[in-house]
Amino acid sequence: MRSQVVIVATLILNGALFALNLYVALLSGSRAVLAQAIYSVTDLAGGVLLLWGLYASQLPADYRHPFGRGKERFYWALISIVVTFTIAGLLALSTGVDQWLSPAKVTHIGLALIVIGATLLVSAISIAVTLREIRRAQQTLQSFLESRRIGLKSVFYQDVVSIVGCLVAFFALIIVYRTGHDAVDGAAAFIEGVLLIITGLVLTVESHGLLIGQALDPEEARAILGVVERDSRVQKVRALQSMVLGPDDALLAIRINFRDGLTTDQIESAVDDVRLALQQSHPVLRHVIIEPES
């Protein structure tokens, strides 16, 4: 997937949303709209962090980072999640509680509803961009959500939460318009904050394993084992260890017992062939270490 396309599109859209939501929030006094403005600006900051992580992950390997810097994307994705979901969620919660306990008059409800509708539309467009990139990469939505692309998944979830938040804010403002109970506007902001925090916690837990050195999925490991064992010179795979280094980068260390009677040159040739077969069948294996036994 073209990660940069999704992230840049998110930056542009959220920049416009922040300005629009903030203007209407200050004009109308709606805390639900203010919560959307807070979310948009933190989403904007999160997008910048994701873009930096994408750039940093592409820096060449060096002495201190012999396997490259692919995990930069996981690290900056985690920071982005904290900024976008946790901080925005807490701010939305506090402003919602304040409005609930001390309701301020909400005005210009018609304009507020229009900007909420515009935010909903922009979030839907952002999701459409992500889905287009998923199809372009010949993936399904399920495989994308199960992938290690934590940064892009956070962008996708940001838009989903934004749509849910817009619906909550929309109905809350309708209730305020029809009943005059301005405290409902605070309840909407509170709900938006809860949604943000819960989503952030889920993504943070997923990021944890990737940051501390998660192995490849068992299905991938079995497929790799099958590729190795198809070579007639391989007698037994003694050990297979792996570590995810990035969304499209993994390290594989494997100890192979080759059949008896092979010469040193034949074992070296077998090692080269097995490595080539693995990297052709699994491009994610950019670093393959094979320890031969005979």
Backbone torsions as a table, in degrees:
resi	resn	phi	psi	omega
1	MET	NA	148.7	177.1
2	ARG	-86.1	87.6	-175.6
3	SER	-57.9	-38.1	-175.9
4	GLN	-63.3	-36.0	179.9
5	VAL	-62.8	-46.7	-178.9
6	VAL	-63.5	-44.6	-176.4
7	ILE	-67.7	-45.0	-179.7
8	VAL	-64.0	-41.3	177.2
9	ALA	-59.8	-41.0	178.2
10	THR	-63.4	-41.5	179.4
11	LEU	-61.0	-47.4	-178.1
12	ILE	-62.7	-47.2	-177.1
13	LEU	-65.8	-41.3	-178.1
14	ASN	-71.9	-30.1	174.9
15	GLY	-61.5	-43.4	178.2
16	ALA	-67.4	-39.9	-178.9
17	LEU	-64.8	-40.7	-178.9
18	PHE	-60.1	-49.4	-178.7
19	ALA	-60.7	-43.1	-177.6
20	LEU	-68.0	-47.9	-178.3
21	ASN	-66.0	-40.1	-179.3
22	LEU	-64.5	-42.8	179.5
23	TYR	-59.7	-48.4	-177.9
24	VAL	-70.4	-34.9	178.5
25	ALA	-63.2	-43.0	178.8
26	LEU	-69.0	-33.7	-178.8
27	LEU	-73.5	-42.9	-173.7
28	SER	-93.1	-24.3	-175.2
29	GLY	80.3	8.6	-178.9
30	SER	-74.3	124.1	178.0
31	ARG	-76.4	-27.1	177.2
32	ALA	-65.0	-42.3	177.0
33	VAL	-69.8	-37.2	177.4
34	LEU	-62.2	-38.3	177.3
35	ALA	-61.3	-38.2	176.6
36	GLN	-66.4	-37.5	178.2
37	ALA	-65.5	-43.0	177.8
38	ILE	-60.2	-45.8	-179.4
39	TYR	-62.5	-39.2	-178.4
40	SER	-65.6	-41.7	-177.7
41	VAL	-72.4	-36.8	176.8
42	THR	-70.9	-33.5	175.3
43	ASP	-63.8	-38.5	177.5
44	LEU	-62.7	-46.1	178.3
45	ALA	-63.1	-40.1	178.5
46	GLY	-62.9	-38.5	177.8
47	GLY	-63.6	-39.1	176.9
48	VAL	-62.3	-42.1	179.0
49	LEU	-64.3	-40.4	178.0
50	LEU	-64.4	-39.8	179.4
51	LEU	-65.2	-40.1	177.4
52	TRP	-64.6	-41.6	178.3
53	GLY	-61.8	-38.1	177.8
54	LEU	-63.8	-43.1	178.6
55	TYR	-65.2	-47.9	-177.1
56	ALA	-62.6	-34.5	-178.0
57	SER	-68.4	-18.4	-178.3
58	GLN	-93.5	0.5	175.8
59	LEU	-65.0	144.3	-176.2
60	PRO	-67.6	157.2	176.6
61	ALA	-65.0	149.7	177.0
62	ASP	-140.8	-170.7	-176.6
63	TYR	-60.4	-40.7	-177.8
64	ARG	-83.4	-17.0	179.6
65	HIS	-131.7	70.8	-173.8
66	PRO	-64.7	-23.4	179.3
67	PHE	-103.8	20.4	179.5
68	GLY	84.3	-172.7	-174.9
69	ARG	-125.7	38.0	-178.6
70	GLY	-59.3	-30.3	-177.8
71	LYS	-72.4	-7.1	173.5
72	GLU	-55.8	-35.9	-178.5
73	ARG	-66.9	-37.1	178.3
74	PHE	-68.8	-41.5	-177.6
75	TYR	-64.7	-51.0	-177.4
76	TRP	-71.0	-26.7	173.5
77	ALA	-64.7	-40.4	178.0
78	LEU	-63.5	-44.7	178.0
79	ILE	-61.2	-40.7	178.6
80	SER	-62.6	-39.8	178.9
81	ILE	-63.4	-43.2	179.3
82	VAL	-61.9	-44.8	-178.9
83	VAL	-67.4	-49.1	-172.1
84	THR	-71.8	-44.0	-173.5
85	PHE	-97.9	-50.7	-174.7
86	THR	-69.0	-53.9	-177.8
87	ILE	-64.8	-46.3	179.2
88	ALA	-62.4	-39.9	179.6
89	GLY	-63.0	-44.2	-179.8
90	LEU	-65.6	-40.1	178.2
91	LEU	-65.4	-41.2	178.0
92	ALA	-65.0	-40.2	177.7
93	LEU	-60.3	-48.1	-176.3
94	SER	-64.6	-41.6	-179.4
95	THR	-70.3	-31.1	177.3
96	GLY	-69.5	-43.8	178.5
97	VAL	-62.4	-41.1	179.9
98	ASP	-60.9	-42.7	179.6
99	GLN	-70.2	-33.7	-179.6
100	TRP	-68.7	-43.0	-177.5
101	LEU	-77.6	-35.9	-179.7
102	SER	-132.0	77.5	-173.5
103	PRO	-60.4	129.1	173.2
104	ALA	-102.7	150.1	-176.5
105	LYS	-64.6	129.8	177.6
106	VAL	-97.8	122.9	-179.6
107	THR	-118.7	177.1	178.7
108	HIS	48.7	46.6	-176.3
109	ILE	-64.6	-35.1	178.7
110	GLY	-60.5	-44.7	178.3
111	LEU	-65.3	-38.6	178.7
112	ALA	-63.3	-40.6	178.5
113	LEU	-64.7	-37.3	179.2
114	ILE	-64.5	-44.0	-178.1
115	VAL	-69.9	-32.7	175.0
116	ILE	-64.7	-40.8	177.3
117	GLY	-64.0	-39.8	178.1
118	ALA	-64.6	-40.2	178.2
119	THR	-63.3	-41.4	177.2
120	LEU	-60.4	-43.4	-179.7
121	LEU	-65.0	-44.3	-179.1
122	VAL	-64.4	-40.2	178.0
123	SER	-63.9	-38.8	178.0
124	ALA	-65.2	-38.0	177.7
125	ILE	-64.4	-41.7	178.9
126	SER	-62.1	-40.9	176.4
127	ILE	-63.8	-39.4	179.2
128	ALA	-62.2	-38.2	177.1
129	VAL	-62.8	-44.5	179.4
130	THR	-63.0	-44.7	-179.7
131	LEU	-63.9	-36.2	177.2
132	ARG	-62.9	-41.7	178.9
133	GLU	-68.2	-33.5	176.1
134	ILE	-64.1	-45.4	178.4
135	ARG	-65.3	-38.8	-179.9
136	ARG	-62.4	-33.8	178.4
137	ALA	-84.8	5.1	179.3
138	GLN	58.7	42.7	175.6
139	GLN	-114.1	163.2	170.9
140	THR	-100.8	164.1	178.5
141	LEU	-61.8	-38.3	-179.9
142	GLN	-64.0	-45.4	-179.8
143	SER	-65.4	-33.5	177.4
144	PHE	-65.0	-45.3	-178.7
145	LEU	-69.4	-22.7	177.7
146	GLU	-92.0	-3.3	-175.8
147	SER	-79.6	178.4	179.2
148	ARG	-94.0	14.0	-179.4
149	ARG	-83.3	67.9	-173.5
150	ILE	-62.8	-34.8	179.5
151	GLY	-64.8	-48.5	-179.6
152	LEU	-68.8	-33.4	177.4
153	LYS	-66.3	-35.3	177.9
154	SER	-65.6	-36.6	176.7
155	VAL	-63.8	-43.8	179.7
156	PHE	-61.9	-46.4	-179.0
157	TYR	-67.5	-32.4	176.3
158	GLN	-57.7	-44.5	-178.5
159	ASP	-70.2	-37.4	177.9
160	VAL	-63.7	-47.0	178.9
161	VAL	-62.8	-38.1	178.5
162	SER	-61.1	-41.9	179.3
163	ILE	-64.8	-45.8	178.4
164	VAL	-61.5	-43.1	178.9
165	GLY	-61.9	-38.9	178.0
166	CYS	-62.7	-41.7	179.7
167	LEU	-64.4	-42.4	178.1
168	VAL	-61.9	-47.1	-179.4
169	ALA	-63.5	-39.9	-178.9
170	PHE	-60.3	-50.2	-178.1
171	PHE	-69.4	-33.1	177.5
172	ALA	-64.4	-42.1	179.6
173	LEU	-67.9	-33.8	175.0
174	ILE	-62.2	-43.5	178.6
175	ILE	-63.5	-42.7	178.0
176	VAL	-59.9	-42.5	-179.0
177	TYR	-63.8	-40.7	-174.4
178	ARG	-84.2	-28.2	-174.7
179	THR	-112.2	-24.1	-176.5
180	GLY	81.0	6.8	178.9
181	HIS	-84.5	93.8	-175.8
182	ASP	-67.7	-20.1	180.0
183	ALA	-64.0	-25.5	178.8
184	VAL	-61.5	-32.5	177.0
185	ASP	-61.0	-39.2	176.9
186	GLY	-67.3	-37.9	178.6
187	ALA	-61.7	-37.6	178.8
188	ALA	-64.0	-44.0	178.3
189	ALA	-63.1	-38.4	178.4
190	PHE	-62.0	-45.7	179.9
191	ILE	-62.8	-41.8	177.7
192	GLU	-60.3	-41.1	178.2
193	GLY	-63.1	-41.9	178.8
194	VAL	-62.8	-43.6	178.7
195	LEU	-58.9	-43.2	-179.7
196	LEU	-63.8	-46.3	-177.2
197	ILE	-65.0	-43.7	179.8
198	ILE	-62.0	-44.6	179.2
199	THR	-63.1	-41.1	178.2
200	GLY	-61.6	-40.3	179.8
201	LEU	-64.3	-42.1	179.3
202	VAL	-61.7	-45.7	-179.7
203	LEU	-69.2	-33.4	178.0
204	THR	-64.8	-42.3	177.8
205	VAL	-61.5	-41.4	179.1
206	GLU	-66.4	-35.4	-180.0
207	SER	-68.4	-29.5	-174.1
208	HIS	-56.2	-51.3	-178.1
209	GLY	-62.1	-37.4	-178.8
210	LEU	-69.2	-33.3	-178.1
211	LEU	-75.6	-33.3	-174.8
212	ILE	-92.4	2.5	174.2
213	GLY	107.0	51.9	-179.5
214	GLN	-69.1	142.6	177.4
215	ALA	-80.8	167.2	173.6
216	LEU	-63.6	156.7	179.4
217	ASP	-62.4	149.9	179.7
218	PRO	-54.3	-36.8	179.2
219	GLU	-63.6	-41.5	177.3
220	GLU	-65.3	-41.2	179.7
221	ALA	-62.8	-41.0	178.7
222	ARG	-65.8	-39.3	178.0
223	ALA	-64.5	-40.5	177.6
224	ILE	-63.1	-43.5	178.6
225	LEU	-60.2	-38.8	178.8
226	GLY	-64.6	-39.2	178.3
227	VAL	-62.6	-43.7	-178.7
228	VAL	-65.6	-44.7	-174.8
229	GLU	-73.0	-13.9	176.7
230	ARG	-72.0	-19.9	177.8
231	ASP	-72.6	123.9	-175.2
232	SER	-63.8	-19.7	-179.0
233	ARG	-83.7	-9.1	179.7
234	VAL	-88.5	125.7	178.2
235	GLN	-93.8	-44.2	-178.4
236	LYS	-160.1	141.6	173.4
237	VAL	-91.2	115.4	-175.9
238	ARG	-81.1	-35.0	-178.7
239	ALA	-156.1	146.7	177.8
240	LEU	-141.4	116.9	179.4
241	GLN	-128.2	144.8	-178.6
242	SER	-143.7	160.2	176.2
243	MET	-148.2	131.0	177.5
244	VAL	-76.9	124.8	-179.7
245	LEU	-106.7	-11.9	-179.2
246	GLY	-177.5	172.7	179.1
247	PRO	-56.1	-32.6	-179.4
248	ASP	-126.3	33.9	-174.5
249	ASP	-148.0	129.4	179.3
250	ALA	-146.3	152.0	176.7
251	LEU	-105.9	133.4	178.1
252	LEU	-124.9	126.9	174.1
253	ALA	-119.6	123.9	-173.4
254	ILE	-138.0	136.4	177.4
255	ARG	-109.9	122.3	-173.6
256	ILE	-118.7	133.3	172.6
257	ASN	-95.6	109.9	179.7
258	PHE	-84.5	161.2	-177.6
259	ARG	-64.9	148.8	179.5
260	ASP	-64.4	151.2	175.1
261	GLY	94.4	-6.6	179.6
262	LEU	-77.9	140.4	176.7
263	THR	-78.8	169.2	178.6
264	THR	-59.4	-42.9	179.6
265	ASP	-63.6	-38.9	-179.9
266	GLN	-67.8	-36.7	177.6
267	ILE	-67.6	-41.8	177.8
268	GLU	-61.5	-40.6	178.1
269	SER	-65.1	-40.2	179.5
270	ALA	-65.0	-40.2	178.2
271	VAL	-61.3	-45.2	179.2
272	ASP	-62.6	-41.7	-178.6
273	ASP	-66.8	-42.3	179.7
274	VAL	-64.4	-43.3	179.0
275	ARG	-60.9	-44.8	179.7
276	LEU	-63.0	-43.8	-179.8
277	ALA	-62.8	-39.6	179.9
278	LEU	-66.1	-44.4	-177.0
279	GLN	-73.4	-25.9	175.6
280	GLN	-75.8	-39.3	-178.7
281	SER	-81.4	-26.5	-179.0
282	HIS	-134.5	83.4	-178.1
283	PRO	-56.9	-19.8	179.2
284	VAL	-65.5	-20.8	-178.7
285	LEU	-82.5	79.8	-178.9
286	ARG	-82.3	-17.3	179.7
287	HIS	-131.0	110.4	-178.1
288	VAL	-121.6	120.9	178.4
289	ILE	-113.7	120.4	-178.4
290	ILE	-116.8	123.8	175.7
291	GLU	-105.8	110.9	-175.5
292	PRO	-86.4	146.4	169.5
293	GLU	-128.0	148.8	179.8
294	SER	-133.2	NA	NA
